[in-house]
Amino acid sequence: MDKIFSKCKSAILFSGGIPGLSNANFLKHAGTDIDGSALFFAPKNKLLITSKMNERKARELCEFPVKAVPSKDMREFLKKTVPMGKVGLDFEGISAARYFKLRKIFGKR
């Protein structure tokens, strides 16, 4: 991941969301697999973003902050949380639909 931060100020990893199929990078950096969640991280901090339904379990399993964000509020939350500059993405763990939604939120950085 140090390689990511040589080009980006932060990164977002997504859990697979499909039972039995985990995103290895998400699992490595989050330490667990919480379906439908995103891990935002920068060199010195991490934040797991998850649904209200998964919040309690995520707090039990994660050793870093967890924030439950309703999907209708995700756009504004990400705009406030993710710092300006390039955002690293794991293209093996992201769908085209999710990529284009993020591109709408962040624009070309």
N, CA, C and O of each residue as an XYZ file, in Angstrom:
436
protein
N       0.801     -1.199      0.000
C       0.000      0.000      0.000
C       0.845      1.264      0.000
O       0.365      2.328     -0.392
N       2.084      1.162      0.431
C       2.950      2.343      0.382
C       3.039      2.863     -1.048
O       3.169      4.065     -1.278
N       2.969      1.948     -1.995
C       3.011      2.313     -3.409
C       1.825      3.214     -3.763
O       1.975      4.163     -4.533
N       0.644      2.918     -3.200
C      -0.537      3.759     -3.462
C      -0.275      5.179     -2.989
O      -0.560      6.136     -3.708
N       0.271      5.324     -1.775
C       0.429      6.650     -1.199
C       1.556      7.449     -1.832
O       1.708      8.633     -1.531
N       2.346      6.836     -2.696
C       3.334      7.610     -3.437
C       2.638      8.432     -4.522
O       3.200      9.414     -5.007
N       1.412      8.036     -4.909
C       0.672      8.749     -5.952
C      -0.629      9.364     -5.465
O      -1.186     10.236     -6.131
N      -1.128      8.919     -4.301
C      -2.427      9.363     -3.794
C      -2.326      9.769     -2.325
O      -1.469      9.282     -1.588
N      -3.216     10.667     -1.917
C      -3.255     11.076     -0.518
C      -4.094     10.130      0.329
O      -3.910     10.057      1.544
N      -5.010      9.408     -0.301
C      -5.888      8.490      0.415
C      -6.356      7.399     -0.540
O      -6.147      7.473     -1.751
N      -7.002      6.376      0.043
C      -7.506      5.270     -0.773
C      -8.825      4.789     -0.197
O      -9.108      4.974      0.987
N      -9.624      4.171     -1.047
C     -10.885      3.564     -0.624
C     -10.904      2.129     -1.145
O     -10.707      1.877     -2.333
N     -11.147      1.198     -0.225
C     -11.300     -0.209     -0.586
C     -12.721     -0.631     -0.252
O     -13.293     -0.159      0.731
N     -13.290     -1.506     -1.049
C     -14.655     -1.974     -0.833
C     -14.657     -3.459     -0.529
O     -13.904     -4.234     -1.120
N     -15.528     -3.846      0.417
C     -15.693     -5.279      0.683
C     -16.468     -5.882     -0.480
O     -17.158     -5.173     -1.213
N     -16.350     -7.181     -0.641
C     -17.002     -7.838     -1.765
C     -18.508     -7.722     -1.749
O     -19.126     -7.516     -2.793
N     -19.108     -7.852     -0.579
C     -20.550     -7.772     -0.491
C     -21.269     -9.035     -0.923
O     -22.495     -9.112     -0.845
N     -20.513    -10.030     -1.381
C     -21.095    -11.299     -1.799
C     -20.617    -12.358     -0.813
O     -19.411    -12.574     -0.691
N     -21.528    -13.026     -0.106
C     -21.117    -14.036      0.873
C     -20.167    -15.061      0.258
O     -20.424    -15.593     -0.822
N     -19.078    -15.325      0.954
C     -18.100    -16.304      0.486
C     -17.036    -15.734     -0.426
O     -16.031    -16.398     -0.681
N     -17.225    -14.525     -0.923
C     -16.227    -13.893     -1.782
C     -15.718    -12.619     -1.115
O     -16.448    -11.635     -0.996
N     -14.479    -12.647     -0.686
C     -13.898    -11.491     -0.008
C     -12.924    -10.779     -0.921
O     -12.293    -11.396     -1.780
N     -12.808     -9.489     -0.732
C     -11.778     -8.710     -1.406
C     -10.533     -8.821     -0.531
O     -10.524     -8.336      0.600
N      -9.492     -9.453     -1.044
C      -8.285     -9.721     -0.255
C      -7.651     -8.437      0.280
O      -7.178     -8.413      1.417
N      -7.636     -7.378     -0.515
C      -7.042     -6.121     -0.045
C      -7.865     -5.503      1.079
O      -7.307     -4.985      2.046
N      -9.192     -5.556      0.954
C     -10.050     -5.046      2.008
C      -9.817     -5.847      3.289
O      -9.649     -5.273      4.365
N      -9.807     -7.149      3.169
C      -9.616     -8.026      4.320
C      -8.265     -7.771      4.990
O      -8.175     -7.732      6.217
N      -7.233     -7.600      4.195
C      -5.888     -7.360      4.738
C      -5.835     -6.065      5.550
O      -5.255     -6.040      6.635
N      -6.427     -5.007      5.041
C      -6.304     -3.696      5.689
C      -7.380     -3.428      6.732
O      -7.155     -2.653      7.662
N      -8.536     -4.052      6.595
C      -9.595     -3.869      7.585
C      -9.483     -4.904      8.702
O      -9.919     -4.664      9.828
N      -8.896     -6.054      8.382
C      -8.770     -7.110      9.364
C     -10.014     -7.969      9.482
O     -10.036     -8.921     10.262
N     -11.036     -7.652      8.732
C     -12.291     -8.393      8.726
C     -13.030     -8.092      7.435
O     -12.634     -7.200      6.684
N     -14.084     -8.819      7.177
C     -14.884     -8.574      5.972
C     -16.310     -8.248      6.400
O     -17.053     -9.139      6.813
N     -16.688     -7.003      6.307
C     -18.032     -6.547      6.645
C     -18.729     -6.237      5.322
O     -18.362     -5.277      4.645
N     -19.719     -7.029      4.950
C     -20.334     -6.876      3.628
C     -20.917     -5.479      3.421
O     -21.480     -4.872      4.332
N     -20.761     -5.002      2.207
C     -21.305     -3.700      1.840
C     -20.589     -2.517      2.463
O     -21.150     -1.423      2.530
N     -19.366     -2.715      2.917
C     -18.633     -1.641      3.599
C     -17.500     -1.107      2.741
O     -17.083     -1.733      1.767
N     -17.017      0.055      3.121
C     -15.872      0.672      2.459
C     -14.854      1.047      3.528
O     -15.216      1.488      4.619
N     -13.597      0.868      3.207
C     -12.517      1.260      4.109
C     -11.817      2.456      3.490
O     -11.196      2.354      2.432
N     -11.928      3.592      4.169
C     -11.199      4.792      3.751
C      -9.923      4.821      4.576
O      -9.962      4.664      5.796
N      -8.801      5.021      3.915
C      -7.590      5.163      4.700
C      -6.569      6.060      4.035
O      -6.514      6.215      2.815
N      -5.774      6.634      4.895
C      -4.658      7.495      4.526
C      -3.458      6.936      5.293
O      -3.629      6.031      6.109
N      -2.266      7.444      5.055
C      -1.102      6.849      5.720
C      -1.207      6.733      7.240
O      -0.630      5.809      7.814
N      -1.917      7.628      7.904
C      -1.937      7.585      9.365
C      -3.321      7.339      9.972
O      -3.460      7.393     11.194
N      -4.335      7.075      9.170
C      -5.649      6.800      9.765
C      -6.508      5.914      8.865
O      -6.294      5.809      7.657
N      -7.495      5.278      9.515
C      -8.444      4.409      8.819
C      -9.838      4.720      9.343
O     -10.013      5.140     10.486
N     -10.821      4.506      8.484
C     -12.222      4.662      8.864
C     -13.029      3.650      8.068
O     -12.964      3.626      6.839
N     -13.791      2.813      8.766
C     -14.673      1.876      8.090
C     -16.042      2.521      7.968
O     -16.623      2.957      8.962
N     -16.550      2.578      6.761
C     -17.863      3.151      6.483
C     -18.787      1.975      6.175
O     -18.520      1.178      5.276
N     -19.868      1.882      6.931
C     -20.757      0.736      6.789
C     -22.211      1.155      6.958
O     -22.511      2.323      7.204
N     -23.100      0.192      6.824
C     -24.529      0.456      7.002
C     -24.877      0.423      8.491
O     -24.115     -0.096      9.306
N     -26.020      0.975      8.826
C     -26.508      0.938     10.211
C     -26.678     -0.514     10.662
O     -26.402     -0.848     11.814
N     -27.131     -1.367      9.751
C     -27.346     -2.770     10.073
C     -26.042     -3.464     10.494
O     -26.063     -4.326     11.373
N     -24.919     -3.103      9.883
C     -23.640     -3.753     10.163
C     -22.779     -3.015     11.181
O     -21.693     -3.479     11.529
N     -23.256     -1.870     11.660
C     -22.431     -1.029     12.525
C     -21.976     -1.740     13.803
O     -20.791     -1.700     14.136
N     -22.872     -2.373     14.506
C     -22.508     -2.996     15.783
C     -21.436     -4.065     15.597
O     -20.452     -4.091     16.337
N     -21.618     -4.941     14.621
C     -20.638     -5.999     14.364
C     -19.302     -5.399     13.916
O     -18.243     -5.878     14.320
N     -19.346     -4.366     13.095
C     -18.117     -3.715     12.642
C     -17.343     -3.125     13.813
O     -16.118     -3.240     13.864
N     -18.035     -2.499     14.747
C     -17.375     -1.928     15.930
C     -16.728     -3.020     16.783
O     -15.668     -2.803     17.370
N     -17.356     -4.178     16.851
C     -16.796     -5.301     17.609
C     -15.525     -5.834     16.953
O     -14.586     -6.231     17.643
N     -15.494     -5.842     15.624
C     -14.394     -6.472     14.898
C     -13.247     -5.539     14.521
O     -12.126     -5.998     14.302
N     -13.510     -4.244     14.444
C     -12.486     -3.297     13.984
C     -11.779     -2.608     15.145
O     -12.387     -2.307     16.172
N     -10.516     -2.371     14.965
C      -9.711     -1.683     15.972
C      -9.515     -0.212     15.626
O      -8.622      0.436     16.173
N     -10.318      0.312     14.746
C     -10.251      1.708     14.333
C     -11.674      2.227     14.188
O     -12.613      1.434     14.259
N     -11.872      3.523     13.990
C     -13.224      4.091     13.950
C     -14.126      3.479     12.871
O     -13.681      3.115     11.782
N     -15.396      3.385     13.222
C     -16.442      2.880     12.327
C     -17.527      3.939     12.267
O     -17.906      4.499     13.296
N     -18.028      4.218     11.077
C     -19.092      5.205     10.903
C     -20.195      4.584     10.058
O     -19.950      4.118      8.946
N     -21.407      4.582     10.594
C     -22.566      4.114      9.831
C     -23.132      5.311      9.066
O     -23.460      6.342      9.653
N     -23.239      5.158      7.770
C     -23.716      6.245      6.919
C     -24.829      5.711      6.019
O     -24.596      4.783      5.243
N     -26.031      6.277      6.107
C     -27.100      5.852      5.195
C     -26.696      6.122      3.748
O     -26.054      7.133      3.462
N     -27.067      5.232      2.843
C     -26.646      5.390      1.442
C     -27.088      6.721      0.857
O     -26.402      7.270     -0.005
N     -28.231      7.255      1.311
C     -28.692      8.537      0.774
C     -27.775      9.693      1.182
O     -27.786     10.741      0.535
N     -26.978      9.519      2.248
C     -26.065     10.559      2.730
C     -24.616     10.318      2.322
O     -23.741     11.119      2.651
N     -24.353      9.228      1.611
C     -22.976      8.840      1.303
C     -22.228      9.891      0.488
O     -21.059     10.167      0.756
N     -22.884     10.467     -0.485
C     -22.213     11.457     -1.336
C     -21.644     12.605     -0.511
O     -20.462     12.927     -0.634
N     -22.459     13.216      0.318
C     -21.996     14.348      1.143
C     -20.956     13.907      2.169
O     -19.988     14.622      2.429
N     -21.161     12.730      2.748
C     -20.210     12.226      3.729
C     -18.832     12.048      3.104
O     -17.830     12.472      3.679
N     -18.777     11.425      1.933
C     -17.491     11.211      1.269
C     -16.839     12.531      0.873
O     -15.625     12.688      1.006
N     -17.626     13.467      0.393
C     -17.061     14.765     -0.001
C     -16.422     15.466      1.193
O     -15.399     16.134      1.042
N     -17.018     15.321      2.388
C     -16.465     15.947      3.590
C     -15.285     15.167      4.154
O     -14.360     15.767      4.702
N     -15.297     13.858      4.032
C     -14.319     13.003      4.693
C     -13.029     12.808      3.906
O     -11.939     12.840      4.477
N     -13.150     12.610      2.611
C     -11.979     12.305      1.784
C     -11.277     13.608      1.402
O     -11.891     14.493      0.805
N      -9.991     13.728      1.745
C      -9.280     14.970      1.449
C      -9.103     15.202     -0.054
O      -9.169     14.272     -0.858
N      -8.882     16.446     -0.399
C      -8.637     16.786     -1.798
C      -7.394     16.066     -2.288
O      -6.527     15.702     -1.494
N      -7.310     15.867     -3.567
C      -6.178     15.181     -4.170
C      -6.628     13.848     -4.743
O      -7.811     13.509     -4.710
N      -5.689     13.112     -5.258
C      -6.002     11.825     -5.872
C      -6.425     10.815     -4.820
O      -5.888     10.780     -3.713
N      -7.407      9.989     -5.191
C      -7.917      8.935     -4.320
C      -7.589      7.598     -4.979
O      -7.980      7.355     -6.121
N      -6.880      6.737     -4.269
C      -6.538      5.421     -4.789
C      -7.719      4.471     -4.687
O      -8.452      4.491     -3.698
N      -7.903      3.649     -5.696
C      -8.973      2.649     -5.706
C      -8.382      1.297     -6.077
O      -7.430      1.221     -6.854
N      -8.942      0.242     -5.525
C      -8.551     -1.115     -5.861
C      -9.478     -1.583     -6.976
O     -10.623     -1.955     -6.720
N      -8.992     -1.565     -8.196
C      -9.853     -1.877     -9.336
C     -10.251     -3.346     -9.415
O     -11.158     -3.697    -10.171
N      -9.592     -4.205     -8.652
C     -10.019     -5.603     -8.609
C     -11.231     -5.777     -7.709
O     -11.934     -6.783     -7.801
N     -11.480     -4.806     -6.840
C     -12.567     -4.934     -5.886
C     -13.662     -3.897     -6.057
O     -14.409     -3.624     -5.117
N     -13.766     -3.317     -7.242
C     -14.761     -2.269     -7.461
C     -15.489     -2.509     -8.782
O     -14.869     -2.819     -9.799
N     -16.779     -2.364     -8.750
C     -17.565     -2.533     -9.978
C     -17.496     -1.256    -10.805
O     -17.164     -0.188    -10.290
N     -17.808     -1.375    -12.071
C     -17.829     -0.201    -12.948
C     -18.874      0.803    -12.463
O     -18.635      2.010    -12.496
N     -20.022      0.317    -12.016
C     -21.084      1.208    -11.527
C     -20.599      2.016    -10.324
O     -20.840      3.221    -10.252
N     -19.921      1.367     -9.384
C     -19.411      2.061     -8.200
C     -18.326      3.065     -8.596
O     -18.278      4.173     -8.062
N     -17.454      2.675     -9.532
C     -16.406      3.580    -10.006
C     -17.020      4.861    -10.584
O     -16.570      5.962    -10.264
N     -18.035      4.723    -11.424
C     -18.632      5.904    -12.040
C     -19.381      6.766    -11.023
O     -19.424      7.988    -11.164
N     -19.975      6.138     -9.993
C     -20.597      6.920     -8.921
C     -19.544      7.730     -8.176
O     -19.754      8.905     -7.877
N     -18.404      7.094     -7.876
C     -17.328      7.808     -7.184
C     -16.762      8.928     -8.050
O     -16.413      9.999     -7.553
N     -16.678      8.668     -9.326
C     -16.154      9.700    -10.228
C     -17.076     10.922    -10.253
O     -16.610     12.057    -10.352
N     -18.391     10.677    -10.162
C     -19.331     11.793    -10.086
C     -19.145     12.583     -8.795
O     -19.246     13.810     -8.787
N     -18.874     11.873     -7.711
C     -18.699     12.538     -6.416
C     -17.408     13.349     -6.396
O     -17.414     14.516     -6.004
N     -16.307     12.740     -6.815
C     -14.995     13.377     -6.697
C     -14.540     14.123     -7.925
O     -13.658     14.977     -7.829
N     -15.111     13.830     -9.075
C     -14.635     14.426    -10.318
C     -13.274     13.881    -10.663
O     -12.859     12.857    -10.120
N     -12.583     14.534    -11.540
C     -11.229     14.113    -11.900
C     -10.273     14.779    -10.921
O     -10.176     16.004    -10.862
N      -9.581     13.963    -10.165
C      -8.630     14.504     -9.177
C      -7.230     14.189     -9.582
O      -6.287     14.558     -8.882
